[in-house]
Amino acid sequence: MDRKAETLQRRIDRIKRQLLRLGDLRPGSLSEQYNVCGTPGCRCKESPPQKHGPYYQISFTRKGRGSTRFVRREDVATVKRQLRNYARMRELVDRWIETATELSDLQVAHKSRR
């Protein structure tokens, strides 16, 4: 039991260290959009159309409320990195919870055998 518990605790400690190194986080998803304007004779009305864009927008839900924000083209790489960091954080937290639950189950089982 002790060796297994130590292994699980080391796993949790490693997850915590990885979380500390993540960097900036941002929940949501990034979309790329192209638009058609209302100007007669514009290139976006040609055949085939040459739509305006791309325009970038991030959509997210926070505290039960959905929201969107436009993202400037020069900020897209930063936002993508923040989105990846957030996804990684969620993955690590899930692994932490699974490992901590396994450790708790092991400790409870060991205590009840005494």
C-alpha positions in Angstrom: 0.0 0.0 0.0 2.7 2.5 0.9 4.6 2.1 -2.4 1.4 2.5 -4.4 0.4 5.6 -2.3 3.9 7.1 -2.8 3.6 6.6 -6.5 0.2 8.2 -6.6 1.5 11.1 -4.5 4.5 11.6 -6.8 2.1 11.7 -9.8 0.0 14.4 -8.1 3.1 16.4 -7.3 4.2 16.2 -10.9 0.8 17.4 -12.1 1.0 20.3 -9.7 4.4 21.3 -11.1 3.1 21.1 -14.7 0.1 23.3 -13.7 2.5 26.0 -12.3 4.4 26.2 -15.6 1.4 26.6 -17.9 1.3 30.4 -18.4 -1.7 32.5 -19.4 -5.0 30.8 -19.7 -8.1 31.5 -21.8 -11.3 29.4 -22.0 -13.3 29.2 -25.2 -12.9 28.6 -28.9 -11.5 30.7 -31.7 -13.4 31.0 -35.0 -12.3 32.5 -38.3 -15.0 34.3 -40.2 -15.4 35.9 -43.6 -18.2 38.5 -44.3 -20.2 39.8 -47.2 -20.8 43.6 -47.1 -23.8 45.6 -48.4 -21.8 47.7 -50.9 -23.1 47.1 -54.5 -20.4 46.0 -56.9 -18.0 45.0 -54.1 -15.6 42.1 -54.7 -17.5 40.1 -52.1 -20.5 40.0 -54.5 -18.5 38.7 -57.5 -18.8 35.2 -58.8 -17.0 33.5 -57.1 -17.2 35.9 -54.2 -14.0 37.3 -52.5 -15.3 37.7 -49.0 -13.9 40.2 -46.5 -11.7 38.8 -43.8 -10.6 36.8 -42.1 -12.0 38.1 -38.8 -11.4 36.2 -35.6 -13.7 35.8 -32.7 -13.5 34.0 -29.4 -16.6 32.4 -27.8 -16.7 31.3 -24.2 -18.9 30.6 -21.3 -18.0 31.9 -17.9 -20.2 31.6 -14.8 -23.0 30.3 -16.9 -23.0 33.3 -19.3 -21.9 33.1 -22.9 -19.9 35.8 -24.5 -17.9 36.6 -27.6 -15.0 38.9 -28.3 -13.3 39.9 -31.5 -9.6 39.2 -31.7 -7.1 41.3 -33.7 -5.2 39.4 -36.3 -1.9 40.2 -34.5 -3.2 38.6 -31.3 -4.4 35.3 -32.8 -1.1 33.4 -32.0 -1.3 34.6 -28.3 -4.9 33.7 -28.0 -4.3 30.2 -29.5 -1.5 29.6 -27.0 -3.8 30.7 -24.1 -6.6 28.4 -25.4 -4.1 25.4 -25.6 -2.9 26.2 -22.0 -6.5 26.3 -20.8 -7.2 22.9 -22.4 -4.0 21.5 -20.9 -5.0 22.8 -17.5 -8.4 21.1 -17.7 -6.7 17.9 -18.7 -4.2 18.1 -15.8 -6.9 18.9 -13.3 -8.9 15.9 -14.5 -5.8 13.7 -14.0 -5.2 15.2 -10.6 -8.8 14.4 -9.5 -8.6 10.8 -10.8 -5.2 10.2 -9.1 -6.3 11.9 -5.9 -9.5 9.7 -5.9 -7.4 6.6 -6.4 -5.1 7.6 -3.6 -8.1 8.4 -1.3 -9.7 5.0 -2.1 -6.4 3.3 -1.3 -6.0 5.1 2.0 -9.6 4.3 3.1 -9.2 0.7 2.2 -5.9 0.5 4.1 -7.5 2.2 7.1 -10.5 -0.2 7.2 -8.2 -3.3 7.0 -6.5 -2.2 10.3 
